[in-house]
Amino acid sequence: MSERLVVIGGDAAGMSAASQARRLRSPGELEIVAFERGHFSSYSACGIPYWVGGDVATRGELIARSPEEHRARDIDLRMRTEVTEIDVPGQRVRSRDLESGTEAWTGFDKLVIATGARPLRPPLPGIDARGVHGVQTLDDGQALLDSLSGTPGRRAVVVGAGYIGVEMAEALLNRGYEVTVLTRGEQPMATLDPDMGRLVHRAMDGLGIRTVVSAPVTKVLTGPDGGVRAVVTDTDEYPADVVVLGTGVVPETSLARAAGLPLGEYGGLLTDLAMRVRGHGNIWAGGDCVEVLDLVSGRERHVPLGTHANKHGQVIGSNVGGGYATFPGVVGTAVSKVCDLEIARTGLRERDAREVGLRFVTVTVESTSRAGYYPGAAPMTVKMLAERRTGRLLGVQIVGREGAAKRVDIAAVALTAGMTVEGMTALDLGYAPPFSPVWDPVLVAARKAVAAVRAAG
């Protein structure tokens, strides 16, 4: 008899798992039923700011595989259908068709939970007013574009200055809006240390994006027509014709919580290395709804990124399909940009290192993306953290112009390998004047970190 795999969630992790399982097992061996409550499957949420900003011409370019393409591969993908309950002992899920309201139970032999994350929407007066937008899904992106085309004013306020906040600030700037970014943090990009975030702040101001720090939003004001007209902080009021929320996300695990499945400190599902939910032999979870092991700190973290979600899906699909694969963990690598400023980080910030009780040294170097004499050489700043006693690399942050961000991959590999900063100085990196100085900026930072470790005894 064939088995049935049920997948909750039709985006990166869920459909990667379904597709990989299908590659390994035929329809006669494994029936696959997937539920997705939205209008789209297998799309790039990370690309939404670039679609809104006009760098990506159409919504369709962000869709990797349509529902019809999945169905052609013998995956029964049921769109606009929301799973409302997981019955773990009974091995079944309850679903509701969002168009007809019809409810039904579907049994499973194996279950994949890929419910993603939900945007943080602070419970403030006026936060649900017309003209206030989140940007988590393609539907959200379309609603924002419709709002932009239907709004005569040109003043935009972005609440939050993380990855989504700075990317949406750029998108709105590209569309000719006067952009103000409000953040409760000390500097934009709280994933960086404040001294590196200050470089981002300075660059955003230089680009014409007004960035206001230490400015928690208290309410959203509306006009007589019910549309947004201003955003209010503790100390000021900022006129707005459109508001975009970039206040972060949390794991969407309400179904899992109700079903009694194990959750971690950040509310994400806890899994083993095979992405199997702990204590449950036939349930897997992946993507933005799970917590993963931080290989540098040794602790569980919630790191919602599409790269991880696709890897989780591949691991889950391989295991469901009868193979064996593992996801060992992450080092926390992420890159972004605002206009021509590139921003990157991997590993631990100073605050992270202190929280896990590590003693460390930090160094910061100024360098260029190419040989200084070669046309187009642009400045970059590299900050590096190393463990004080051992010299083990703990983290790297980079802010600069063209050619800066992807250098963080050097550090990501070094972190994954558990290298010391002294070991990094011998890395055989590619060199030619159009691509790098003879000493790459990351290696310059490593050399300086070696000296700091030695000086610290």
LINFENVEN-V463652 format. One record per pair of residues at least 6 apart in sequence whose C-alpha atoms are under 6 Angstrom apart, sorted by the first residue. I is the first residue (numbers start at 1). J is the second residue. D is the distance in whole Angstrom. If there is no record, write none. Layout:
[[I & J & D] [I & J & D]]
//
This chain:
[[2 & 28 & 6] [2 & 29 & 4] [2 & 30 & 5] [3 & 30 & 5] [3 & 109 & 6] [4 & 30 & 6] [4 & 31 & 5] [4 & 32 & 6] [4 & 108 & 5] [4 & 109 & 5] [5 & 32 & 5] [5 & 108 & 6] [5 & 110 & 5] [5 & 111 & 6] [6 & 33 & 5] [6 & 34 & 6] [6 & 108 & 6] [6 & 111 & 5] [7 & 34 & 4] [7 & 111 & 6] [7 & 112 & 5] [8 & 34 & 6] [8 & 35 & 5] [8 & 113 & 5] [8 & 114 & 6] [9 & 35 & 6] [9 & 36 & 5] [9 & 114 & 5] [9 & 115 & 5] [10 & 36 & 5] [10 & 41 & 5] [11 & 41 & 5] [11 & 42 & 4] [12 & 42 & 5] [12 & 309 & 6] [12 & 310 & 5] [13 & 114 & 6] [13 & 286 & 6] [13 & 287 & 5] [13 & 309 & 5] [13 & 310 & 5] [13 & 313 & 4] [14 & 114 & 5] [16 & 313 & 5] [16 & 314 & 6] [17 & 313 & 4] [17 & 314 & 5] [17 & 316 & 5] [17 & 317 & 4] [20 & 317 & 5] [21 & 317 & 4] [21 & 318 & 6] [21 & 321 & 5] [24 & 321 & 5] [25 & 321 & 6] [32 & 75 & 5] [33 & 76 & 5] [33 & 77 & 6] [34 & 77 & 5] [35 & 77 & 6] [35 & 78 & 5] [35 & 81 & 6] [36 & 79 & 5] [36 & 80 & 6] [36 & 81 & 6] [37 & 79 & 6] [37 & 80 & 4] [37 & 81 & 5] [37 & 82 & 5] [38 & 80 & 5] [41 & 66 & 6] [42 & 64 & 6] [42 & 65 & 5] [43 & 62 & 5] [43 & 63 & 4] [43 & 64 & 5] [44 & 62 & 5] [49 & 167 & 6] [49 & 168 & 5] [49 & 171 & 6] [50 & 56 & 6] [53 & 171 & 4] [53 & 174 & 6] [80 & 98 & 6] [81 & 96 & 6] [81 & 97 & 4] [81 & 98 & 6] [82 & 95 & 5] [82 & 96 & 5] [83 & 94 & 6] [83 & 95 & 4] [84 & 94 & 6] [84 & 95 & 6] [85 & 93 & 6] [85 & 94 & 5] [86 & 93 & 5] [86 & 259 & 6] [87 & 93 & 6] [91 & 107 & 6] [91 & 108 & 5] [92 & 106 & 5] [92 & 107 & 4] [92 & 108 & 6] [93 & 105 & 6] [93 & 106 & 5] [94 & 104 & 6] [94 & 105 & 4] [95 & 103 & 6] [95 & 104 & 6] [96 & 102 & 6] [96 & 103 & 4] [110 & 282 & 5] [110 & 283 & 6] [111 & 283 & 5] [112 & 283 & 6] [112 & 284 & 5] [112 & 285 & 5] [113 & 285 & 5] [114 & 285 & 6] [114 & 286 & 5] [114 & 287 & 6] [115 & 252 & 6] [115 & 289 & 6] [116 & 252 & 6] [116 & 287 & 6] [116 & 288 & 4] [116 & 289 & 5] [117 & 249 & 6] [117 & 250 & 5] [117 & 251 & 4] [117 & 252 & 4] [117 & 288 & 5] [117 & 289 & 6] [118 & 249 & 5] [118 & 250 & 6] [118 & 252 & 6] [119 & 248 & 6] [119 & 249 & 4] [120 & 247 & 6] [120 & 248 & 6] [120 & 249 & 5] [124 & 219 & 5] [125 & 219 & 5] [126 & 220 & 5] [127 & 220 & 6] [129 & 227 & 6] [129 & 228 & 6] [130 & 227 & 5] [131 & 227 & 6] [131 & 228 & 6] [131 & 242 & 5] [132 & 243 & 5] [132 & 244 & 6] [133 & 244 & 5] [134 & 244 & 6] [134 & 245 & 5] [135 & 141 & 6] [153 & 241 & 6] [154 & 177 & 5] [155 & 177 & 6] [155 & 178 & 5] [155 & 240 & 5] [155 & 241 & 5] [156 & 179 & 5] [156 & 240 & 5] [156 & 241 & 6] [156 & 242 & 5] [156 & 243 & 6] [157 & 179 & 6] [157 & 180 & 5] [157 & 181 & 6] [157 & 240 & 6] [157 & 243 & 5] [158 & 181 & 5] [158 & 243 & 6] [158 & 244 & 5] [158 & 245 & 6] [159 & 181 & 6] [159 & 182 & 5] [159 & 245 & 5] [159 & 246 & 6] [160 & 182 & 6] [160 & 183 & 5] [160 & 246 & 5] [160 & 247 & 5] [161 & 183 & 6] [161 & 188 & 5] [161 & 189 & 6] [162 & 189 & 5] [164 & 246 & 5] [165 & 246 & 5] [166 & 338 & 6] [167 & 338 & 6] [170 & 338 & 6] [170 & 339 & 6] [179 & 209 & 5] [180 & 209 & 6] [180 & 210 & 5] [180 & 211 & 6] [181 & 211 & 5] [182 & 212 & 5] [182 & 215 & 6] [183 & 213 & 5] [183 & 215 & 5] [184 & 213 & 6] [184 & 214 & 4] [184 & 215 & 5] [184 & 216 & 4] [185 & 213 & 6] [185 & 214 & 5] [186 & 213 & 6] [186 & 214 & 6] [187 & 194 & 6] [187 & 197 & 5] [187 & 198 & 6] [187 & 213 & 6] [188 & 197 & 5] [189 & 197 & 6] [215 & 233 & 6] [216 & 233 & 6] [217 & 232 & 6] [217 & 233 & 4] [218 & 232 & 6] [218 & 233 & 5] [219 & 232 & 5] [220 & 230 & 6] [220 & 231 & 5] [221 & 228 & 6] [221 & 229 & 6] [221 & 230 & 5] [222 & 228 & 4] [222 & 229 & 5] [223 & 229 & 6] [229 & 239 & 6] [229 & 240 & 5] [229 & 241 & 6] [230 & 238 & 5] [230 & 239 & 4] [230 & 240 & 5] [231 & 237 & 6] [231 & 238 & 5] [251 & 268 & 5] [251 & 289 & 4] [252 & 289 & 6] [262 & 269 & 6] [262 & 270 & 6] [263 & 269 & 4] [263 & 270 & 6] [268 & 289 & 5] [268 & 290 & 4] [268 & 291 & 5] [269 & 290 & 4] [269 & 291 & 6] [270 & 277 & 6] [270 & 291 & 6] [271 & 277 & 4] [271 & 278 & 5] [273 & 326 & 5] [273 & 327 & 5] [273 & 328 & 6] [274 & 326 & 4] [275 & 284 & 6] [275 & 285 & 6] [276 & 283 & 6] [276 & 284 & 4] [277 & 283 & 6] [277 & 284 & 5] [286 & 312 & 5] [287 & 309 & 4] [288 & 304 & 5] [291 & 300 & 6] [291 & 301 & 5] [291 & 302 & 5] [292 & 300 & 5] [292 & 301 & 5] [292 & 329 & 6] [293 & 299 & 6] [293 & 300 & 5] [293 & 329 & 5] [294 & 300 & 6] [294 & 329 & 6] [294 & 330 & 5] [294 & 331 & 6] [295 & 329 & 6] [295 & 330 & 6] [295 & 331 & 6] [315 & 325 & 5] [315 & 326 & 6] [318 & 324 & 6] [331 & 347 & 5] [332 & 346 & 5] [332 & 347 & 5] [333 & 345 & 6] [333 & 346 & 4] [334 & 344 & 6] [334 & 345 & 6] [335 & 343 & 6] [335 & 344 & 4] [336 & 343 & 5] [337 & 343 & 6] [340 & 401 & 6] [341 & 400 & 6] [341 & 401 & 5] [342 & 399 & 6] [342 & 400 & 5] [342 & 401 & 6] [342 & 405 & 5] [343 & 398 & 6] [343 & 399 & 5] [343 & 405 & 6] [344 & 397 & 6] [344 & 398 & 5] [344 & 405 & 5] [345 & 396 & 6] [345 & 397 & 4] [346 & 395 & 6] [346 & 396 & 5] [347 & 394 & 6] [347 & 395 & 4] [348 & 394 & 6] [348 & 395 & 5] [359 & 387 & 6] [359 & 388 & 6] [360 & 386 & 5] [360 & 387 & 4] [360 & 388 & 4] [361 & 385 & 6] [361 & 386 & 5] [361 & 388 & 6] [362 & 384 & 6] [362 & 385 & 5] [363 & 383 & 6] [363 & 384 & 5] [363 & 449 & 6] [364 & 382 & 6] [364 & 383 & 4] [365 & 381 & 6] [365 & 382 & 5] [365 & 445 & 6] [366 & 380 & 6] [366 & 381 & 5] [367 & 379 & 6] [367 & 380 & 5] [367 & 441 & 6] [368 & 377 & 6] [368 & 378 & 5] [368 & 379 & 4] [368 & 380 & 5] [369 & 377 & 6] [369 & 378 & 5] [369 & 403 & 6] [369 & 436 & 6] [370 & 377 & 5] [370 & 433 & 6] [370 & 434 & 6] [370 & 435 & 5] [370 & 436 & 4] [370 & 437 & 5] [371 & 433 & 5] [371 & 436 & 6] [371 & 437 & 4] [378 & 401 & 6] [379 & 400 & 6] [380 & 399 & 6] [380 & 400 & 4] [381 & 398 & 6] [381 & 399 & 5] [382 & 397 & 6] [382 & 398 & 5] [383 & 396 & 6] [383 & 397 & 5] [384 & 395 & 6] [384 & 396 & 5] [385 & 394 & 5] [385 & 395 & 5] [386 & 392 & 5] [386 & 393 & 5] [386 & 394 & 5] [388 & 453 & 6] [391 & 420 & 5] [391 & 421 & 6] [392 & 419 & 6] [392 & 420 & 4] [393 & 420 & 5] [393 & 421 & 6] [421 & 446 & 5] [421 & 450 & 6] [422 & 450 & 6] [425 & 443 & 6]]
//
